[in-house]
């Protein structure tokens, strides 16, 4: 239907690609969290041992999600001398902006179409995202981390 709405073809293409799958079907690895006071060297070693590209940073007091560490960005900061391995994680972490911004909750039940929109910056207009923190519905517990490459691998593994 050439004169139809432009959003229908994209939506149906996603529906065909994911066929009702949710974030749970990605089987995302458990989130690996560190504390703001942990040394950067500890965070790097933990990420390296598990081959993770992102670590969540949680509060020492109540385990609230504060932000994250992007390991590729952290390596750049170390190379440029802007941080040292002995510095605390808080000097290199990226904090989540909470004021004036709608937080997109990604749970195990989130459809993969929504996750793809989130990665492409289409859900809340925040721009493209490299990863998603998967939480419970009330955002009290971090359950895992899903990356754009996890989504791409899922599509490659799925039979046509």
N, C-alpha and C positions, 0 to 999 in steps of 0.2 A: 504494500500500500504506500506508494511514493508520497502522497500528500498527507499521510498520517502524522501523529505526534512523533517528535524525534526521540523522546525518552523511552518509548516502547521497544524499539529494536535493541537498545543497549540492555534494558532490563531482561528481555527474553534471552539475549545472548548469555548474560550472567546466569540466568536460571538454567539454561542448557548446560553451561560449563560446570556448575556446582551441584545441580540436581538436588537441592534441599540440604546440602551439607552445612554443618556448622563448625565453629572454631574447635569444638571437641574432636571433630573428625581429623583435624590437623595433628592431633596428639601433641600439642605443644609441650616442650620440655618445661619442667618446673623452673620457676624464676629463681635466679641466684641473686641474693640480696647482700648488700654490704651496708655498713654504718658510716655516717659522715666522718667519724673520727678514725676509721680504719686507714692504715697507710695505703697509698696508691699501689705499692709493690704487692701487697696482699690481694687487692682487687685484680690486678693484672694476672697474677699467678692463678687465682681462682677461675678467671675467664679463660685463660690459656688451657688449664687442665680439662675444662669441659667444652672447649671450642665455642664459647659464647662471644657474641659481638656486642651485647648490651647487658648491663647489670642494673638492677633496680637498687635505689638507695632508700633505706627505711630508717625511721627515727629509732633511737636507742630506747626511748621511754615507752612508746606505745606501738612500735612497728608500723606507724603510718607511712604511707608512700610519700617521699619528699621529692624524688627526682630520679635521674638515671645517669649512668656512665656509658658513653659510647666509646668502645675500646679503640676503634680507628681514630677517633678524635683525640682520645687520651694519648695515643702513640705520637700524634702530631705535636701535641702540647709538650710532651717529654722531649721530642727531637728539637723543638724550637727553644727549649730551656725555660718555658713559661711555668712549668711545674717540675718537681723532683719526685722520685719514687718514695722518698721519705715523707712527703707532704700528705696531709690528710685528704681523703676522698672529696670532702666538701670543697676543696680548692679547684677541683676539676669537674665536678658534677654539674649537670644541667638540671635546674630546678623546674618543676612543673609550675606553670602560671595558674593561679587559682582565681584571681580576682577578675571579674568582668568577662570571664570566658566560660563557655559551656564545655563541660568535660564529657567526652564521648565514652560511655561505659562499654567495654568489650568484655563479654562473659563467654563461658563455654557454649552458651546457647545462641550466640550471635551468628546470624547467617553469613556465609562466606561472601555473599554479594556486598553486605554492609562492610565487612572487613576490607574488601578490595576498594570500596569507596573511601574508607578511612585512609588507606595507604595512599590513595590518589588525591587526598585532600578535599573530597567532595562531601563529606558528612557535616563538618562544622566550619568549613572554609578556612581551616588553619594551615592549609598547604600540605604538600606531600609528607608522609611519615615513613620512617624506615622500619619501625616496629610498633607493636601494640602490647601494652601491659594487660594481661587477662586477669580479671578480678571476679569476685562473687558479685551478685547483683547490688549489694549495698556498699561495695567498694571497700570492705573491711579487710579482705585477705587477697594477697597477690597469689594467683594460682599458677601463672606461667607467663611466658613471653612468646608472642608470635611475630615472625618477620615476614617481609614481603617475599623473601626467597622460600619460606615455608609454604606460602600460598602457591607460588610458581611450581614447586616440587610436587605439591598435591595434585595440581592440574596435570602435570606430566605423567604421574603415576596412574591417574584415573583413566580407565578405558573410555574410548569415544562412544 
